[in-house]
Amino acid sequence: MLYSYVAIEGNIGAGKTTLATKFSEKLNAKLVLEEFAENPFLPKFYKEPDKYSFQLELSFLAERYQQILKELANRNLFYQVVVSDYIIHK
């Protein structure tokens, strides 16, 4: 395989997850979907968006980076390619 990481990016509701799922099946790849884990800045952002938008985005960036880093490090005989429904630096 020429690539070890394929990322699908697009607007909300564009079908990123559907396309990433189909790609992962076709390529026999590990599917990695964006996780919206407990983010401590999310409730604060909803109360004061101007104050917490930067912290929220940095937190999401760090989460996406860690998730992809972990999956790329864990490639093995069962899968050599990782397909995700996001890019880490949105």
Gaussian input, Z-matrix of N, CA and C with variables (Angstrom, degrees):
# hf/3-21g

backbone

0 1
 N
 C     1     B1
 C     2     B2     1     A1
 N     3     B3     2     A2     1     D1
 C     4     B4     3     A3     2     D2
 C     5     B5     4     A4     3     D3
 N     6     B6     5     A5     4     D4
 C     7     B7     6     A6     5     D5
 C     8     B8     7     A7     6     D6
 N     9     B9     8     A8     7     D7
 C    10    B10     9     A9     8     D8
 C    11    B11    10    A10     9     D9
 N    12    B12    11    A11    10    D10
 C    13    B13    12    A12    11    D11
 C    14    B14    13    A13    12    D12
 N    15    B15    14    A14    13    D13
 C    16    B16    15    A15    14    D14
 C    17    B17    16    A16    15    D15
 N    18    B18    17    A17    16    D16
 C    19    B19    18    A18    17    D17
 C    20    B20    19    A19    18    D18
 N    21    B21    20    A20    19    D19
 C    22    B22    21    A21    20    D20
 C    23    B23    22    A22    21    D21
 N    24    B24    23    A23    22    D22
 C    25    B25    24    A24    23    D23
 C    26    B26    25    A25    24    D24
 N    27    B27    26    A26    25    D25
 C    28    B28    27    A27    26    D26
 C    29    B29    28    A28    27    D27
 N    30    B30    29    A29    28    D28
 C    31    B31    30    A30    29    D29
 C    32    B32    31    A31    30    D30
 N    33    B33    32    A32    31    D31
 C    34    B34    33    A33    32    D32
 C    35    B35    34    A34    33    D33
 N    36    B36    35    A35    34    D34
 C    37    B37    36    A36    35    D35
 C    38    B38    37    A37    36    D36
 N    39    B39    38    A38    37    D37
 C    40    B40    39    A39    38    D38
 C    41    B41    40    A40    39    D39
 N    42    B42    41    A41    40    D40
 C    43    B43    42    A42    41    D41
 C    44    B44    43    A43    42    D42
 N    45    B45    44    A44    43    D43
 C    46    B46    45    A45    44    D44
 C    47    B47    46    A46    45    D45
 N    48    B48    47    A47    46    D46
 C    49    B49    48    A48    47    D47
 C    50    B50    49    A49    48    D48
 N    51    B51    50    A50    49    D49
 C    52    B52    51    A51    50    D50
 C    53    B53    52    A52    51    D51
 N    54    B54    53    A53    52    D52
 C    55    B55    54    A54    53    D53
 C    56    B56    55    A55    54    D54
 N    57    B57    56    A56    55    D55
 C    58    B58    57    A57    56    D56
 C    59    B59    58    A58    57    D57
 N    60    B60    59    A59    58    D58
 C    61    B61    60    A60    59    D59
 C    62    B62    61    A61    60    D60
 N    63    B63    62    A62    61    D61
 C    64    B64    63    A63    62    D62
 C    65    B65    64    A64    63    D63
 N    66    B66    65    A65    64    D64
 C    67    B67    66    A66    65    D65
 C    68    B68    67    A67    66    D66
 N    69    B69    68    A68    67    D67
 C    70    B70    69    A69    68    D68
 C    71    B71    70    A70    69    D69
 N    72    B72    71    A71    70    D70
 C    73    B73    72    A72    71    D71
 C    74    B74    73    A73    72    D72
 N    75    B75    74    A74    73    D73
 C    76    B76    75    A75    74    D74
 C    77    B77    76    A76    75    D75
 N    78    B78    77    A77    76    D76
 C    79    B79    78    A78    77    D77
 C    80    B80    79    A79    78    D78
 N    81    B81    80    A80    79    D79
 C    82    B82    81    A81    80    D80
 C    83    B83    82    A82    81    D81
 N    84    B84    83    A83    82    D82
 C    85    B85    84    A84    83    D83
 C    86    B86    85    A85    84    D84
 N    87    B87    86    A86    85    D85
 C    88    B88    87    A87    86    D86
 C    89    B89    88    A88    87    D87
 N    90    B90    89    A89    88    D88
 C    91    B91    90    A90    89    D89
 C    92    B92    91    A91    90    D90
 N    93    B93    92    A92    91    D91
 C    94    B94    93    A93    92    D92
 C    95    B95    94    A94    93    D93
 N    96    B96    95    A95    94    D94
 C    97    B97    96    A96    95    D95
 C    98    B98    97    A97    96    D96
 N    99    B99    98    A98    97    D97
 C   100   B100    99    A99    98    D98
 C   101   B101   100   A100    99    D99
 N   102   B102   101   A101   100   D100
 C   103   B103   102   A102   101   D101
 C   104   B104   103   A103   102   D102
 N   105   B105   104   A104   103   D103
 C   106   B106   105   A105   104   D104
 C   107   B107   106   A106   105   D105
 N   108   B108   107   A107   106   D106
 C   109   B109   108   A108   107   D107
 C   110   B110   109   A109   108   D108
 N   111   B111   110   A110   109   D109
 C   112   B112   111   A111   110   D110
 C   113   B113   112   A112   111   D111
 N   114   B114   113   A113   112   D112
 C   115   B115   114   A114   113   D113
 C   116   B116   115   A115   114   D114
 N   117   B117   116   A116   115   D115
 C   118   B118   117   A117   116   D116
 C   119   B119   118   A118   117   D117
 N   120   B120   119   A119   118   D118
 C   121   B121   120   A120   119   D119
 C   122   B122   121   A121   120   D120
 N   123   B123   122   A122   121   D121
 C   124   B124   123   A123   122   D122
 C   125   B125   124   A124   123   D123
 N   126   B126   125   A125   124   D124
 C   127   B127   126   A126   125   D125
 C   128   B128   127   A127   126   D126
 N   129   B129   128   A128   127   D127
 C   130   B130   129   A129   128   D128
 C   131   B131   130   A130   129   D129
 N   132   B132   131   A131   130   D130
 C   133   B133   132   A132   131   D131
 C   134   B134   133   A133   132   D132
 N   135   B135   134   A134   133   D133
 C   136   B136   135   A135   134   D134
 C   137   B137   136   A136   135   D135
 N   138   B138   137   A137   136   D136
 C   139   B139   138   A138   137   D137
 C   140   B140   139   A139   138   D138
 N   141   B141   140   A140   139   D139
 C   142   B142   141   A141   140   D140
 C   143   B143   142   A142   141   D141
 N   144   B144   143   A143   142   D142
 C   145   B145   144   A144   143   D143
 C   146   B146   145   A145   144   D144
 N   147   B147   146   A146   145   D145
 C   148   B148   147   A147   146   D146
 C   149   B149   148   A148   147   D147
 N   150   B150   149   A149   148   D148
 C   151   B151   150   A150   149   D149
 C   152   B152   151   A151   150   D150
 N   153   B153   152   A152   151   D151
 C   154   B154   153   A153   152   D152
 C   155   B155   154   A154   153   D153
 N   156   B156   155   A155   154   D154
 C   157   B157   156   A156   155   D155
 C   158   B158   157   A157   156   D156
 N   159   B159   158   A158   157   D157
 C   160   B160   159   A159   158   D158
 C   161   B161   160   A160   159   D159
 N   162   B162   161   A161   160   D160
 C   163   B163   162   A162   161   D161
 C   164   B164   163   A163   162   D162
 N   165   B165   164   A164   163   D163
 C   166   B166   165   A165   164   D164
 C   167   B167   166   A166   165   D165
 N   168   B168   167   A167   166   D166
 C   169   B169   168   A168   167   D167
 C   170   B170   169   A169   168   D168
 N   171   B171   170   A170   169   D169
 C   172   B172   171   A171   170   D170
 C   173   B173   172   A172   171   D171
 N   174   B174   173   A173   172   D172
 C   175   B175   174   A174   173   D173
 C   176   B176   175   A175   174   D174
 N   177   B177   176   A176   175   D175
 C   178   B178   177   A177   176   D176
 C   179   B179   178   A178   177   D177
 N   180   B180   179   A179   178   D178
 C   181   B181   180   A180   179   D179
 C   182   B182   181   A181   180   D180
 N   183   B183   182   A182   181   D181
 C   184   B184   183   A183   182   D182
 C   185   B185   184   A184   183   D183
 N   186   B186   185   A185   184   D184
 C   187   B187   186   A186   185   D185
 C   188   B188   187   A187   186   D186
 N   189   B189   188   A188   187   D187
 C   190   B190   189   A189   188   D188
 C   191   B191   190   A190   189   D189
 N   192   B192   191   A191   190   D190
 C   193   B193   192   A192   191   D191
 C   194   B194   193   A193   192   D192
 N   195   B195   194   A194   193   D193
 C   196   B196   195   A195   194   D194
 C   197   B197   196   A196   195   D195
 N   198   B198   197   A197   196   D196
 C   199   B199   198   A198   197   D197
 C   200   B200   199   A199   198   D198
 N   201   B201   200   A200   199   D199
 C   202   B202   201   A201   200   D200
 C   203   B203   202   A202   201   D201
 N   204   B204   203   A203   202   D202
 C   205   B205   204   A204   203   D203
 C   206   B206   205   A205   204   D204
 N   207   B207   206   A206   205   D205
 C   208   B208   207   A207   206   D206
 C   209   B209   208   A208   207   D207
 N   210   B210   209   A209   208   D208
 C   211   B211   210   A210   209   D209
 C   212   B212   211   A211   210   D210
 N   213   B213   212   A212   211   D211
 C   214   B214   213   A213   212   D212
 C   215   B215   214   A214   213   D213
 N   216   B216   215   A215   214   D214
 C   217   B217   216   A216   215   D215
 C   218   B218   217   A217   216   D216
 N   219   B219   218   A218   217   D217
 C   220   B220   219   A219   218   D218
 C   221   B221   220   A220   219   D219
 N   222   B222   221   A221   220   D220
 C   223   B223   222   A222   221   D221
 C   224   B224   223   A223   222   D222
 N   225   B225   224   A224   223   D223
 C   226   B226   225   A225   224   D224
 C   227   B227   226   A226   225   D225
 N   228   B228   227   A227   226   D226
 C   229   B229   228   A228   227   D227
 C   230   B230   229   A229   228   D228
 N   231   B231   230   A230   229   D229
 C   232   B232   231   A231   230   D230
 C   233   B233   232   A232   231   D231
 N   234   B234   233   A233   232   D232
 C   235   B235   234   A234   233   D233
 C   236   B236   235   A235   234   D234
 N   237   B237   236   A236   235   D235
 C   238   B238   237   A237   236   D236
 C   239   B239   238   A238   237   D237
 N   240   B240   239   A239   238   D238
 C   241   B241   240   A240   239   D239
 C   242   B242   241   A241   240   D240
 N   243   B243   242   A242   241   D241
 C   244   B244   243   A243   242   D242
 C   245   B245   244   A244   243   D243
 N   246   B246   245   A245   244   D244
 C   247   B247   246   A246   245   D245
 C   248   B248   247   A247   246   D246
 N   249   B249   248   A248   247   D247
 C   250   B250   249   A249   248   D248
 C   251   B251   250   A250   249   D249
 N   252   B252   251   A251   250   D250
 C   253   B253   252   A252   251   D251
 C   254   B254   253   A253   252   D252
 N   255   B255   254   A254   253   D253
 C   256   B256   255   A255   254   D254
 C   257   B257   256   A256   255   D255
 N   258   B258   257   A257   256   D256
 C   259   B259   258   A258   257   D257
 C   260   B260   259   A259   258   D258
 N   261   B261   260   A260   259   D259
 C   262   B262   261   A261   260   D260
 C   263   B263   262   A262   261   D261
 N   264   B264   263   A263   262   D262
 C   265   B265   264   A264   263   D263
 C   266   B266   265   A265   264   D264
 N   267   B267   266   A266   265   D265
 C   268   B268   267   A267   266   D266
 C   269   B269   268   A268   267   D267

   B1=1.4555
   B2=1.5240
   B3=1.2993
   B4=1.4552
   B5=1.5280
   B6=1.3317
   B7=1.4606
   B8=1.5224
   B9=1.3246
   B10=1.4586
   B11=1.5247
   B12=1.3442
   B13=1.4640
   B14=1.5201
   B15=1.3326
   B16=1.4558
   B17=1.5167
   B18=1.3330
   B19=1.4636
   B20=1.5243
   B21=1.3200
   B22=1.4587
   B23=1.5232
   B24=1.3185
   B25=1.4610
   B26=1.5181
   B27=1.3230
   B28=1.4574
   B29=1.5150
   B30=1.3102
   B31=1.4622
   B32=1.5258
   B33=1.3132
   B34=1.4608
   B35=1.5234
   B36=1.3223
   B37=1.4579
   B38=1.5215
   B39=1.3214
   B40=1.4690
   B41=1.5273
   B42=1.3236
   B43=1.4597
   B44=1.5189
   B45=1.3291
   B46=1.4742
   B47=1.5246
   B48=1.3060
   B49=1.4632
   B50=1.5241
   B51=1.3188
   B52=1.4624
   B53=1.5205
   B54=1.3243
   B55=1.4622
   B56=1.5280
   B57=1.3260
   B58=1.4696
   B59=1.5294
   B60=1.3205
   B61=1.4654
   B62=1.5255
   B63=1.3238
   B64=1.4699
   B65=1.5296
   B66=1.3323
   B67=1.4656
   B68=1.5199
   B69=1.3274
   B70=1.4666
   B71=1.5274
   B72=1.3300
   B73=1.4643
   B74=1.5253
   B75=1.3168
   B76=1.4726
   B77=1.5310
   B78=1.3430
   B79=1.4639
   B80=1.5237
   B81=1.3430
   B82=1.4655
   B83=1.5321
   B84=1.3108
   B85=1.4616
   B86=1.5220
   B87=1.3045
   B88=1.4676
   B89=1.5217
   B90=1.3175
   B91=1.4602
   B92=1.5206
   B93=1.3229
   B94=1.4595
   B95=1.5229
   B96=1.3226
   B97=1.4572
   B98=1.5192
   B99=1.3220
   B100=1.4625
   B101=1.5197
   B102=1.3218
   B103=1.4595
   B104=1.5235
   B105=1.3018
   B106=1.4529
   B107=1.5179
   B108=1.3052
   B109=1.4671
   B110=1.5254
   B111=1.2983
   B112=1.4562
   B113=1.5213
   B114=1.2992
   B115=1.4561
   B116=1.5223
   B117=1.3299
   B118=1.4623
   B119=1.5281
   B120=1.3268
   B121=1.4641
   B122=1.5223
   B123=1.3286
   B124=1.4584
   B125=1.5298
   B126=1.3313
   B127=1.4713
   B128=1.5296
   B129=1.3295
   B130=1.4671
   B131=1.5240
   B132=1.3364
   B133=1.4597
   B134=1.5294
   B135=1.3393
   B136=1.4588
   B137=1.5272
   B138=1.3321
   B139=1.4634
   B140=1.5205
   B141=1.3472
   B142=1.4677
   B143=1.5359
   B144=1.3403
   B145=1.4645
   B146=1.5270
   B147=1.3073
   B148=1.4713
   B149=1.5227
   B150=1.2958
   B151=1.4614
   B152=1.5323
   B153=1.3342
   B154=1.4657
   B155=1.5338
   B156=1.3104
   B157=1.4686
   B158=1.5298
   B159=1.3197
   B160=1.4645
   B161=1.5297
   B162=1.3267
   B163=1.4640
   B164=1.5275
   B165=1.3302
   B166=1.4601
   B167=1.5294
   B168=1.3196
   B169=1.4656
   B170=1.5239
   B171=1.3210
   B172=1.4677
   B173=1.5256
   B174=1.3024
   B175=1.4563
   B176=1.5293
   B177=1.3389
   B178=1.4625
   B179=1.5234
   B180=1.3186
   B181=1.4625
   B182=1.5245
   B183=1.3175
   B184=1.4671
   B185=1.5291
   B186=1.3317
   B187=1.4687
   B188=1.5238
   B189=1.3406
   B190=1.4676
   B191=1.5208
   B192=1.3128
   B193=1.4644
   B194=1.5292
   B195=1.3260
   B196=1.4648
   B197=1.5278
   B198=1.3163
   B199=1.4634
   B200=1.5303
   B201=1.3191
   B202=1.4668
   B203=1.5212
   B204=1.3162
   B205=1.4665
   B206=1.5296
   B207=1.3267
   B208=1.4671
   B209=1.5286
   B210=1.3271
   B211=1.4652
   B212=1.5279
   B213=1.3165
   B214=1.4639
   B215=1.5264
   B216=1.3154
   B217=1.4660
   B218=1.5278
   B219=1.3265
   B220=1.4653
   B221=1.5248
   B222=1.3212
   B223=1.4671
   B224=1.5243
   B225=1.3216
   B226=1.4671
   B227=1.5207
   B228=1.3113
   B229=1.4601
   B230=1.5232
   B231=1.3191
   B232=1.4532
   B233=1.5198
   B234=1.3029
   B235=1.4622
   B236=1.5247
   B237=1.3223
   B238=1.4569
   B239=1.5198
   B240=1.3209
   B241=1.4577
   B242=1.5241
   B243=1.3240
   B244=1.4578
   B245=1.5253
   B246=1.3322
   B247=1.4627
   B248=1.5206
   B249=1.3345
   B250=1.4659
   B251=1.5229
   B252=1.3285
   B253=1.4633
   B254=1.5265
   B255=1.3242
   B256=1.4647
   B257=1.5227
   B258=1.3226
   B259=1.4608
   B260=1.5178
   B261=1.3055
   B262=1.4664
   B263=1.5190
   B264=1.2976
   B265=1.4689
   B266=1.5233
   B267=1.3344
   B268=1.4691
   B269=1.4988
   A1=108.20
   A2=115.59
   A3=121.99
   A4=112.24
   A5=117.36
   A6=122.18
   A7=110.19
   A8=115.98
   A9=119.59
   A10=111.98
   A11=116.60
   A12=120.57
   A13=108.73
   A14=115.88
   A15=122.41
   A16=107.23
   A17=116.84
   A18=121.55
   A19=109.23
   A20=115.84
   A21=122.76
   A22=106.83
   A23=117.09
   A24=120.70
   A25=108.83
   A26=116.06
   A27=121.37
   A28=110.40
   A29=115.28
   A30=121.57
   A31=110.92
   A32=115.52
   A33=121.59
   A34=108.81
   A35=116.16
   A36=121.17
   A37=114.76
   A38=117.83
   A39=120.97
   A40=112.64
   A41=117.34
   A42=120.64
   A43=113.96
   A44=116.53
   A45=121.07
   A46=111.67
   A47=116.82
   A48=120.79
   A49=110.82
   A50=117.19
   A51=121.02
   A52=110.86
   A53=116.99
   A54=121.11
   A55=111.35
   A56=116.98
   A57=120.55
   A58=110.49
   A59=116.87
   A60=120.99
   A61=110.87
   A62=116.29
   A63=120.24
   A64=111.17
   A65=117.41
   A66=121.11
   A67=110.67
   A68=116.29
   A69=119.45
   A70=111.05
   A71=116.57
   A72=119.93
   A73=110.73
   A74=116.49
   A75=121.17
   A76=111.75
   A77=116.81
   A78=121.69
   A79=113.27
   A80=116.53
   A81=120.89
   A82=109.88
   A83=114.54
   A84=122.16
   A85=111.01
   A86=115.54
   A87=122.66
   A88=107.88
   A89=116.90
   A90=122.10
   A91=109.25
   A92=116.61
   A93=122.15
   A94=107.47
   A95=116.16
   A96=121.53
   A97=109.81
   A98=114.81
   A99=118.87
   A100=109.74
   A101=115.47
   A102=121.91
   A103=109.11
   A104=115.17
   A105=119.51
   A106=107.26
   A107=114.66
   A108=121.55
   A109=109.97
   A110=113.90
   A111=119.83
   A112=108.67
   A113=116.34
   A114=120.75
   A115=108.02
   A116=117.74
   A117=119.89
   A118=113.47
   A119=117.33
   A120=119.87
   A121=113.25
   A122=117.76
   A123=120.08
   A124=113.09
   A125=120.15
   A126=119.15
   A127=112.05
   A128=115.80
   A129=119.85
   A130=110.64
   A131=115.93
   A132=120.73
   A133=110.81
   A134=117.11
   A135=119.97
   A136=111.87
   A137=116.72
   A138=120.03
   A139=111.98
   A140=116.21
   A141=121.21
   A142=109.99
   A143=117.47
   A144=120.16
   A145=114.14
   A146=117.77
   A147=119.61
   A148=111.93
   A149=116.18
   A150=120.56
   A151=112.49
   A152=117.64
   A153=120.52
   A154=115.22
   A155=119.43
   A156=119.70
   A157=112.08
   A158=118.03
   A159=120.86
   A160=111.03
   A161=117.06
   A162=120.84
   A163=111.21
   A164=116.15
   A165=120.81
   A166=110.52
   A167=117.20
   A168=120.79
   A169=111.67
   A170=117.70
   A171=120.37
   A172=111.29
   A173=115.93
   A174=120.50
   A175=110.80
   A176=117.29
   A177=120.68
   A178=110.97
   A179=117.38
   A180=121.59
   A181=110.80
   A182=116.57
   A183=120.96
   A184=110.98
   A185=117.35
   A186=121.01
   A187=111.20
   A188=116.86
   A189=120.29
   A190=110.76
   A191=117.13
   A192=121.70
   A193=110.89
   A194=116.97
   A195=120.86
   A196=111.60
   A197=116.63
   A198=120.62
   A199=110.84
   A200=117.81
   A201=121.11
   A202=110.75
   A203=117.12
   A204=120.86
   A205=110.66
   A206=116.23
   A207=121.31
   A208=110.99
   A209=116.77
   A210=120.00
   A211=111.84
   A212=117.54
   A213=119.72
   A214=110.93
   A215=116.85
   A216=120.73
   A217=111.63
   A218=117.09
   A219=121.46
   A220=114.08
   A221=117.25
   A222=118.24
   A223=108.73
   A224=115.57
   A225=119.63
   A226=110.42
   A227=116.64
   A228=120.69
   A229=112.91
   A230=117.34
   A231=120.69
   A232=112.51
   A233=117.26
   A234=120.54
   A235=109.77
   A236=114.63
   A237=121.63
   A238=111.69
   A239=115.98
   A240=121.45
   A241=109.06
   A242=116.05
   A243=123.00
   A244=107.50
   A245=116.70
   A246=122.70
   A247=107.37
   A248=116.60
   A249=119.95
   A250=110.62
   A251=115.02
   A252=120.81
   A253=111.20
   A254=116.30
   A255=121.18
   A256=109.56
   A257=115.12
   A258=120.55
   A259=106.62
   A260=116.49
   A261=117.76
   A262=112.89
   A263=119.05
   A264=120.43
   A265=112.28
   A266=116.52
   A267=120.88
   A268=110.64
   D1=135.52
   D2=-177.83
   D3=-71.62
   D4=-34.72
   D5=-177.13
   D6=-117.94
   D7=147.48
   D8=176.31
   D9=-105.16
   D10=-10.77
   D11=-177.98
   D12=-142.88
   D13=123.89
   D14=177.51
   D15=-122.05
   D16=125.95
   D17=-179.86
   D18=-117.37
   D19=135.28
   D20=176.43
   D21=-105.36
   D22=127.38
   D23=-179.17
   D24=-129.35
   D25=147.73
   D26=178.46
   D27=176.34
   D28=-178.86
   D29=-179.35
   D30=-71.03
   D31=164.02
   D32=176.23
   D33=-59.69
   D34=132.02
   D35=178.12
   D36=79.76
   D37=8.34
   D38=-177.31
   D39=-79.40
   D40=-15.06
   D41=-179.92
   D42=103.41
   D43=23.34
   D44=-179.46
   D45=-59.24
   D46=-47.43
   D47=-177.52
   D48=-65.49
   D49=-41.71
   D50=178.06
   D51=-61.67
   D52=-47.06
   D53=-179.91
   D54=-65.81
   D55=-42.83
   D56=178.63
   D57=-61.71
   D58=-39.53
   D59=178.07
   D60=-62.34
   D61=-45.95
   D62=179.64
   D63=-64.80
   D64=-41.59
   D65=177.13
   D66=-60.59
   D67=-46.17
   D68=-177.15
   D69=-63.12
   D70=-38.02
   D71=177.44
   D72=-65.87
   D73=-45.25
   D74=-178.25
   D75=-65.40
   D76=-38.20
   D77=-177.23
   D78=-91.94
   D79=-0.38
   D80=-173.58
   D81=52.23
   D82=49.92
   D83=-174.13
   D84=-109.72
   D85=163.34
   D86=174.56
   D87=-77.22
   D88=124.80
   D89=178.08
   D90=-90.72
   D91=126.80
   D92=178.63
   D93=-122.50
   D94=114.66
   D95=179.70
   D96=-102.41
   D97=148.37
   D98=-178.47
   D99=-62.67
   D100=131.20
   D101=178.83
   D102=-102.32
   D103=136.20
   D104=175.20
   D105=-107.68
   D106=75.42
   D107=-177.76
   D108=-68.64
   D109=174.23
   D110=175.97
   D111=-58.70
   D112=108.47
   D113=-179.82
   D114=-106.27
   D115=117.51
   D116=-176.38
   D117=-65.41
   D118=-17.30
   D119=-178.52
   D120=-90.64
   D121=-14.22
   D122=-176.04
   D123=-62.73
   D124=-49.86
   D125=177.68
   D126=-62.02
   D127=-37.81
   D128=178.79
   D129=-66.07
   D130=-39.31
   D131=179.81
   D132=-61.65
   D133=-42.51
   D134=-179.20
   D135=-65.33
   D136=-29.63
   D137=178.62
   D138=-81.67
   D139=-40.21
   D140=-177.78
   D141=-138.13
   D142=76.27
   D143=-174.51
   D144=-59.69
   D145=-38.73
   D146=-179.44
   D147=-63.76
   D148=-33.57
   D149=-176.61
   D150=-81.39
   D151=-34.05
   D152=-170.79
   D153=-113.30
   D154=4.48
   D155=-177.52
   D156=-64.34
   D157=-40.81
   D158=-179.58
   D159=-65.19
   D160=-46.23
   D161=179.37
   D162=-62.03
   D163=-40.13
   D164=179.24
   D165=-62.34
   D166=-46.96
   D167=-179.75
   D168=-64.27
   D169=-40.04
   D170=176.89
   D171=-63.33
   D172=-39.06
   D173=179.00
   D174=-64.89
   D175=-44.81
   D176=176.96
   D177=-62.47
   D178=-40.76
   D179=178.39
   D180=-59.90
   D181=-46.41
   D182=-179.85
   D183=-63.28
   D184=-41.00
   D185=178.81
   D186=-63.26
   D187=-46.44
   D188=179.78
   D189=-63.18
   D190=-41.93
   D191=179.80
   D192=-61.06
   D193=-48.05
   D194=-179.57
   D195=-62.96
   D196=-39.84
   D197=-179.33
   D198=-64.02
   D199=-47.87
   D200=-179.54
   D201=-67.91
   D202=-41.76
   D203=179.13
   D204=-57.39
   D205=-44.63
   D206=179.60
   D207=-62.07
   D208=-45.55
   D209=-177.54
   D210=-68.42
   D211=-38.69
   D212=178.59
   D213=-67.38
   D214=-34.72
   D215=178.97
   D216=-71.37
   D217=-25.08
   D218=-176.41
   D219=-95.89
   D220=11.48
   D221=176.53
   D222=-60.45
   D223=145.92
   D224=-176.45
   D225=-152.82
   D226=-159.39
   D227=179.58
   D228=-65.69
   D229=-24.92
   D230=-177.43
   D231=-80.38
   D232=-29.01
   D233=174.44
   D234=-153.82
   D235=137.80
   D236=178.71
   D237=-111.55
   D238=-12.84
   D239=-176.00
   D240=-120.21
   D241=141.25
   D242=175.32
   D243=-114.04
   D244=130.67
   D245=176.28
   D246=-119.26
   D247=129.13
   D248=179.81
   D249=-126.63
   D250=159.43
   D251=178.92
   D252=-98.19
   D253=27.14
   D254=177.12
   D255=-161.29
   D256=161.33
   D257=168.76
   D258=-108.02
   D259=151.95
   D260=-172.72
   D261=-72.06
   D262=-26.26
   D263=-175.08
   D264=-107.89
   D265=55.44
   D266=179.22
   D267=-59.47

